[in-house]
């Protein structure tokens, strides 16, 4: 008997799907001339799903009247498959014991769902008491590494790994089910809403699941009873985004591109790289981005179209879908951790190496170490090795890195001063994500809910404070305090983290005029908050730090269509004062305060500058254009 003697069909709806990893398939199979239907099975990679049951098939008997086994040829296959796309081989066993394929179909297996159950003190309904809560959380594939409960605007961290005897009984095939229990670290705090659990799994994935419980805790030590947390939320006014960009032109010869970052996906330069990688991927290139730490921060980005790696991942397996290594390695800065990985991978894969410059790295190092550039230049190699951390640039090794690379990209032209003579160089300006950053109306209802008086001028600044920008950020806060002291009501809305203490004695006096929102981890959540602003301010002035940088928030400021106040350095040099922006010789406390007073007194000027800012953004900031230029730059290197 040969394979042609098998007749069969799979009758489950196609494409075949294994929801939650569970597959159930019905069909029929006959071996011609045999009195009994053959055993059947499904083979999908290493997984084998055996025959689950038989059933009568009068229709098959009518179809094949000469086959004795046709009336009993129906079968069911049921079992589990790992998540992914599988080629399923449906096989039947011939009388001689051999298995032969009678059907091949593709099967899409979805991951089994992450499950969370709260059962202490209640398992469903509404909990109003300030107590600790507990339950169990289980992903059938990966153990839970971190867990938190979320309700309303609240997040409660949990202790995980607690023993449960009931969960293994329900999930006997999951080895880690016995340690699925959890308990909240602290008592519930004031908040209201359905409870969801968010887990970080051992493989780095983040998953979310709902529970059957709601928390409604009216007050705690930080919230007065008069605060109604169940009141209707004020929605942010929204306008439709501009027309979506046309589809990217697909390239005939795609490249494998590996970007290497010195930090995590939560950094500003990660936003730049992510935007470029997404555009390159849309054109058909395969992109991966390696970060030094916290790969889980990839979830903070909106719909990444690239592979996220750690430096260790890239070192061990930087392969791309075509199983080749990178054609291009784009080292994002000359920071030590970037340099070391880039040089190692370049040697292994014979890749083209491009280095990106976005700062005066020596000045950044000097500000971080509290020494002058001249003092650092006098240090010997041993002392430099001791002082320079992995996430900053070594003053000597970075120069060698630039000398050995194939080409350089810079965020603005002034940085070309650091590019070795004769080295190919491309200026790669940043932009703003047009899906989220576009002119928006002021959300009047939200401003009223924040109790901002109609005559209050709102400034907005998003970004961290660190050693390099601490002095100029103090000037911004000092301007806010001076304006309020002299009768001009101004509120600064601020997001971001303070890496250094930059306010000192100014902190207490300026606090009533600052609304500090902390870190907004999802960058695309910022624009509705930024719409609260009347004016955007970038503090600073010409110096060895600012002259060589392009603050990444500037394209976002301009794209919102508000007046922008900034100093005559970096981008400010190219702008028309009074048309594109309000350009100051120095955006210090006095300059910022004066600019705010001028703009408050002249609504027509504010309108003109807002329109000018939006027009400048449209003309000069585009991730699509930057990515197209970058792809052409890559191609010239890849074929040279």
N, C-alpha and C positions, 0 to 999 in steps of 0.2 A: 504494500500500500504506500502511496506517496502523498505529498502535501495536497495535490489536486483533488483527492478524495474527500477532503474536508469542506463542508458547506456551512456557513454560519453568518450571523449578523448581530451587531450591537445596536440595540434599539433605544437606549437612553438618549435624551436630548443632547445635541452637540452644539458647541464644543463640550466635551466632558469636563465637569468641574467637581473637585473634591472640596466642598465647603468645610472650612475648619479642619481640613486634612482628612475628612471622612468621605469615602467614595462608595457609592452604590450603583451598580451597573446591571441591567437586565439585557438578555439576548437569547439566542438559540444557536445550537451547533449540532450537526449530524456528520457521522463518518459513513460514507456510502457503503451499503451492503452489510452494515453491522446491525445486530438486533437491539443493542442498547446505545444510548447517547454516550459520547466519550466524556471523561473528566475534563474540565476546563480550568484555566487559571489566567491571571493577569500578571505579567512581568513588567515592572517599570523601574529600570535601573536595578539597584540591589533589593528593591521591595518586591515581594511575591504575595499576591492575594489569592487564596485558594477558593474553590467552589463553595458558595454559601448555601445554596438550596436549589432544588429542582421543582419544576411545575409543568403542568400539562399545556400543550400547544396544539389545539385542534387546527388552527390556521396553517401551521407548518405541515401537518399531516395532509391537508388539502393541497398545499403547494407541492409536496413531495410524496405523491400517493404510493410510490413503490418502495419507500423507506420505512421499515418496521419501527425504527426508533423515533420517527419524526414527531409523533404525538406527545412524546415525553422529552422533547429536545430543549425546552425552556430552562434557563438557569439564572441565578442571581449571584453576583460577586460583591462582597462587602468587606471593606478593610480601610486601613489608614495609609496615607502617602505623605512624605515630607513636602513642605512648601516648595513650590517651583513649577516649572514646565517640564513635563515628562513625556517621552514617547512610550505609549502603552502597547505592549505586544500581547494580544489575546491568543492563547495557545490551547490546543486540545491534545490529549494523549492518545496515540495510536495503539492498536492492540499489541504491537511489539514493544511497548513501553516508551517509545520516543515521543517527545513533545514537538509539535509543529505549529507554526503561526497560521491562524486563519484570518486575522484582522489586526491592523496597526492604526492607532488613533492617538492624537495628542491629548494630553490631560493637563488641565490647569489645577494645581493643588494650592488652596489658600491656607495660610498659617492658621493653626488652631487658635481660637480667641483667648485673650488674656481675661481671666475671671477674677472678680473681687467680690467678697461677701463681708458685710459688716454684721456681726451678731452679738456684740457686747457694747452697751447694755441692751440694744434692741436690734432687730434684724430687718424691720421695715417701719415706715411711718416717719414721724417728726420727733426729733430729740431736742429738748429745750434746756437741758441742764448742762452746767459747766463740769463735765466729767472727762475722764479718759475713755477712749473707744478702742475696740479691737475687732479682729476678724481674721480672714485669710485672703491671700492674693496668690494666684498661680498662673504662670505661663507654662503650657505643656512641654515647651522645648528648652527654655532657658530659665535658670534661677533668677529671682529678683535681687538686684544689687542695691537699689534705693527705692523708697516708697514714700509718697506724701498724699494726703487727703486734701481736696480742694472743694470749697463751698463759698458761693458769693465771691468776694474779693480776698478770701482767706486761704492760707496754705498751712497745713499742720504736718510736720515731719513725723515719721513712724520708725519704731524699732522693729526690725525684721528678723526672720530666722527662728521664730518661736515654734515650739513643738505643737503639732496637731495630729491627733490620732484618727479623726474622722475624714480628713481630706485624702489620705492614701487609700481609704476604702472606696472613695468615689472615683479616684484616679490611680488605679493600681499600676498603670503602665508608666507613670511619671515618677522617676527616682527621687526627685527633690520635694515631692508633695508633703512629706512628713514635717518639713521645716517651712511651711507656707504661712504660718501664723504671724500676726503683727499686732502691735499696740502703739497708740499715739504716744509720742514722747512727752506731751504736756496736756493739760486740760484744754478743752475747747475755749476759743476766744470769741468775742462778739462777731457775729456774721450770720448770714441767712442764705439758704439755697440748697438745691440738691447736691448730694455728695458724689464726687468723682474721685477716682484714685489714679494717680500717675506714677508709673514705675519705670525705672531705668534697669534694663535687663543686663545680664552678665556679658552679652555680646555687644553692648552699647546701644541697642535699640531702645526707644522710648515708646511706651504703650499707655493707653488710657482706657478705663472702663467705668461705667456708671454703677451705682449701687441702688438699693431700694429704700435708702434712708435720706432724709433731709435734716439739716441742722438749722435751728432757729434760736440762736443765743442772743438775747436782747442787749446785754451789757457786760462789761468786764472792767478791770481797773483802769483801762485806758479810754473807755467810751462811756459817756454820760448816758443815763437812762432816756434822756430827751431825744437822743439821736435815733431816728427811725430807720433801721437798716432794711426794712421791708418796703420802703417807699419806692415808687416807680423810678427807674433810672432815667437820667437825662441822656438822650441819644445825641451823638455828635452829628451835626449837619453834614450831609454828603452830597457831592456833585459827581456826575458821571466823569470817569477818567477820559482823557483824550482818546481819540481813535487808536485802537491797538496797532502796533507796528506791523508792517507787512512781513510775511514769513521770510526768514533768512534764506539766502541763496545757498543751496547745497553744493559743496565742493566735490570735484571729481576724485581728488587724491587727498583724503583726510589724514591728519597727523595725530600722533599720540603726544599729548602735552601734559607734563607734570609741573604743577606749581608747588613751591615750597614756602611755607609761611613760618615766621619765628614765634608766633603765639597760637591762639585758638581761633575758632570761627566767630568768636564774639568781638574780635578786634575790628577797627576801621579798615585796615588794609585787607582783611578777609572779605569785607563787603565789596571792595574793588575787584579782588580776584574772583569772587563768586559771580559777579556780574559779567566779567569778561569770559569766564569759563562757561557760563550759561549761553552766552551769545555764540561762542566758538562751537559748543555742542549742538546748538540749533543749526549751524552750518555743516554739521557732520563730523567735526573733529571729536576725538575721544579725549576727555579731560579728567584729570585726577588732581586733588588738592590735598597736600600733606601738612598737618599742623603739628606743633610741638607737643601740645597737651590738650586735654578736654575735647576729644573728638565728638562727644555728645552735644557740644554746642552747635553742631551742624543743624540740629533741629530748630535753631533760632532763625535760620535763613528760610526765605520763602521759595519753595519748590526748586531746590538745587537740582541741576541736570548733570552733575558730575559725581565722581566717586570720592568720598571723603576718607582720608587715611591719617594715621599718626606718622610721625617720622619713623617709628619702628616698623610700622606696616610697610612703608615705602622701601625701607632698607631690606626687608625680607621678601616682599612680593609686590613690586610696582607694576606687575603685568597689566596689560590692557585687554579689552575683549578679543583682539586678534592674537593674543598670547605673546605679543612682542613687548619690549620695554619702551620707554619714552623716546620719541624723536627729538623732542624739545624739553629741556629742563629750564623752567623760569624761576630763578632764585629771587624771592621777593625780599630784597635788601641784602646787605652784606653782613647781617648779624651772624654771630659765630655758629649757632646751631643750624642755620640755613647753609652757611658755607661748608661745614663739615659734611652734611648729608649730600649736598649738590656735587661736591667733588668726588665723593665715593661713588655715587650713582653714575656720574658722567664717565668715570673710568670703566665701570662695569658694562655700560650699554653703548658707549661711543656716541652719546647724545650731543646735540648742540646745546651749549650753555648760555643763557641770557641772564643778566643780573639787572634787577630793577632798583632804582634809587628814588626815594621819596622824602629824604631828610638830609640835612648836613649831619651825618652820623657822628663825626668827631665832636661837634658841638653838643649833640644829644648825650654822648658819653661824658663830656666835661660837666654838663649840668647834672647828670645823674651821680657822678662821683664827687661833685663839689670842688673840682679843680679846673684850672684853665687848660685850654688846648696846649699851650706852651709847656705847662708843667707836666702834662701827660706825655708829651713828646720826649721829655728827658728821662723817663722811666726806662729801666732795662727790661729785657724780655721776661725775666722771672717775675718781676713786680707786676708787669702787665698781665701775665697769666693768672696771677693771684687776684687782681682787681677787676678784670673785665668779665662780666657774667655772660652766660651762653646766649642771652637774648639781646645783647648789644654788640656793636662792631668793634673788632680789634683794630687799633689804628694802623698797625703794620700788615697784619695778615689780610685785612680787607683790601688793601691796595694790591697785594699779590693776586687776590681773587679776581679783582677787576681786570688786572693785566692778562690773566689766563683765560678769561671768558671769551665767547665768540662775539657777543654784542651786548649792548646795554639799552635799557629803556629808562626814561626819566619822567617823573610826574609833571615837571615844568622845566623850561629851558635853562634856567639858572644853574640847575644841577649838572649841566654838561661840563661845568668847570672841573668836575671830578672824574670825567670820562677820559681814559687814556687816549692820547693822540692817535688818530687813524682808526679808532674803534667805531664800528657801525653803531648808530644810536637813533632811537625813535622816541619822540615826546608823546607820552600817553596820558592825556588829561583825564581826570575822573569825571563822573557824571552822577545823575540821580536816577533811581528806578522809576521809570515813567508809569509803571502800573500803580504807584502809590503817591508819587511826588508830582503834584500839578496844582494850579491855582485853586484854592478852596475858600469858601466864604467863612467869615468869622462866626463860630457857633454861639450865637447870642444867649440861648437858653443855658448852655453849659457855663458860660462866663457868669451869668446871673447866679447859677447854683454855687459857683465858687465865691459868691459875694464880692465880686469885683465891681466897684462903682463904675457907672457909665463913663466917667471922665478919667478912669485909670488907664494908663498906657502899659500894655503888657509886652515885655521882652521875653524871648525864649532862647535858651542855649542848651544844646544836647552835646554831651561829651565829658570825658573824664578830666580831672585835674591831676597833673603830675609835675615832676620837677621842672620840666621844660616850659610849661605854660602857667605855672603857679603865679608868677608876678603879674602877668597880664590879666589873669582871671581875678586877681585881687582888685585890679583897676576897674573891672566891670562891676563888681560888688560895691566898690567905693562910689561909683557913679550912681548906682541905684540909691544908696544911702543919701548922697548929696542932693539928689533930685527930690526925694521925699522930705528931707529937712528944710528945703527951700520952697515947699508948697506945691511941688509937682508930683502927683501920685503916680508911682510906677511900681509894678510888680514884676519880678523876674521869675519865670517858670524854668526850672532847671532839672535836667535828667543827667544821669551819669554818676560815677563814683569819684570820691576824693582820695587820691593815693597819698597825698601829703596834706599837712595842715597849712593852708595858705591864707586863712583869714586872721588868725591870732585874735587880738583884741577887737577886731571889727565884727566878729561873729555875732555877738549878742545884740549889737545895735542894728545890724542889717537883717536879722532873722525874721522880724515881722513883715518884711517886704519881699521875702523869697518863698516860693512854693517849691520845695525840694521833693521830687517824685522818685528819686533813686534811679537805679538802673532799669531801663526798659529793654529786656533781653531780645525781644523780637523787633528788629529795626523797622519793619513795615508797619508797626503799631504807632510809630512816632508822628506821621503826618497829621492825623486828626487832632493830636495834642498841639502840634506846631501851629495849626490853624487858629489857635487862641491868640496868637501874637499879633501885635500891631506893627512891630519892628523887630528885625533880627540884627544882632550886633556880634561882630567878630572882633574881640579886643586884640591889642598888640601894636607893634610898630616895626619899622625896619631894623633888623639886627641879624646876627649870624645864625639865629634859629629860624626866624620867620621868612627871611629872604629866600630860603631854600626849601620851603614847604608849600603845599597846597592843601589847606584845611579841607578835609573831606566833607564837612558840613556845608561848605559854600554852595556847591551845586544844588543841594537840597534847599537851602535858604532861597536861592534865586527861583527855583522851580515852584515854590509855594506862592509866588507873586506878591511878596511883601517888600517894603523898603528894606534895604540892607545897608548897614553902617559898617565900614571896615577900614583898615589902615592902608596907606599907600605902600604896600609891599606885596610880594607874590602876585596873586590875581589882581589886587588893587592897582597895580601899575598899568594894567591893560584896560581898565574901566574908565568910562567917561563920567566924571563927577557931575552929579545933578541929572544924569540921564539913565545910566545903568545902575548906579548906586550912589550913596553919599560917602565920598572918599575923604578920609582925614589923614593929615600928615602923621599923626599918632592917635590911635584909638585908646587913649588913656582915660582916666576918670573925668578930667576936665573936657576932653574932646567928645567923649560919649555923652556926657550930660548936656553939652551945648548942642549936639546933633539932635538929641531927643527933644529939646525945647523948640528947635527950629521946626522939626517935623510935626510936633503937636500943634503948632500955631498955623500950619499951612496944609489944610486937607488936600488942596489941589496938587501940591508937591508930593504928598504921600501917594496919591493916586498915580501920578506920573512915574514915580520911582517904582511902585509896585508893577506897573505895566512894563517899565523898562527892564526890571529884573526878570520877569517871565519871558520877555522877548530875548534877552541875552541867554537865558537858559536854553531856549529852543534852538538858538543859532549855534551855541558853542558846547553844549553838554549832551552827549549821546553815547551810551554804551555800545550801541550798534556800530556807530562810525568808528569808535575807538577799537572795537574788536575786529572790524574789517581791516583797519590799518595794521593791527597787530598780526593778523593772519597772513597778510601779504609780507610783512617783515619776517615772520617765521619761514615762509616759503622760500624767500631769497636765501636764507641761511641753510635750510634743509637741502637745497639742491646745489649749493655752492661747494 
